[in-house]
Amino acid sequence: MAADRPVKRKRKGSGSTGQGGEVLLRQRTDARSERRFEPKASLELALTLLGMSVAALLAGAGVYGQWFRGEEAGAHPAAPYLLVGALLLGAAAGLFGQWSMKPVRVGDAGVALENGPGEIERIGWSEVTGLLLSESALTVQGGGTVIAVPLRAHLAAASRVLSEARKRIPGRVADIKEGALPAPDDAAGEVRALEPPQVAGLHCKATDKLIAFEADARLCGRCGELYHKDGVPPRCVTCEAPLR
C-alpha cells in the first residue's frame, strides 16, 4: 500500500492559503505554535494583598491585646474591635478581592487558560460558538466551556484572540465592531511550539468516519477542524473556508 504523500503547504497569515484563496489542509505533524501571555499586575490585586496584610496586622494586635498582655494588665479594651476588624477585612478580601490572573495562550490550537502546572483548559477554534466583548473582558464560548480574558490584565492577549478569531472564524465575531480592541502587538507574548494533536479515535466532521490511523487525519488550515483524508469537503463545514 502506497504511503501518504505529504500535503504541500505554505504559510500566510494565521492559516495556510493557496494562490486561489483556498485554505491548504494540514497534517497533524505540521508545525503549529501559540503565544503565551503573562497577566499584567492590576490595582485590584495590589489592593487585595494590601487588605490581607492589614487584616493580618489587626489580627496579631488583637490576639496580643486580648490574651498576651499579662494577668496584671489584663485584656486591652480595643482588642475585640481589632479582632472583628481583622475578620471583616479578611473576609471582604477573600470574597471580593482579585487574587491572581492566569496565563493565556492563543495560537493554532485555539484559546487556552493555564489553571495550574500541566493543567490547561483549551477551546479550539473549530469549537468556538461565539465571542462576547464587554467593558471588562473578552469571553470565548464553546463546547460547554467558557474562557474569559480580562482586558485590564490581559489586553494584549484579548487583542490577539479577537484578531485571530476574525481571520479563522469570522462568522463567530460578526457582532463585535472593527477596532473594538487595539491591533495585536507582534512582539507581545512568548511564542511556543505545539505538540501534534491527538486525533486517533475521533471522527471526521463531514462524514463521521472514524479516524483509526493518525496519518488519515487532515486539519483545516484555518480553524483546525478535523477530517478524514477520504472525506474532505470542498468547504470547511465550520469556518466555510474553501479547502484543497
Buried (B, 14 or more C-beta within 10 A) or exposed (E): EEEEEEBEBEEEEBBBBBEEEBBBBBBBEBEBEBBBBBBBEBEBBEEBBEBBEBBEEBBEBBBEBBEEEEEEEEEBEEBEEBBEBBBEBBEBBEEEBBEEBBBBBBBBBBBBBBEEEEEBBBBBBBBBBBBBBEEEBBBBBBEEBBBBBBBBBBBBBBBBBBBBBBBBBEEBBEEBEEEEBEEBEEEBBEEEEEEEBEBEEBBBBBEEBEBEEBBBBBBBBBBBBBBBBEBBBEBBBBBBBBBB
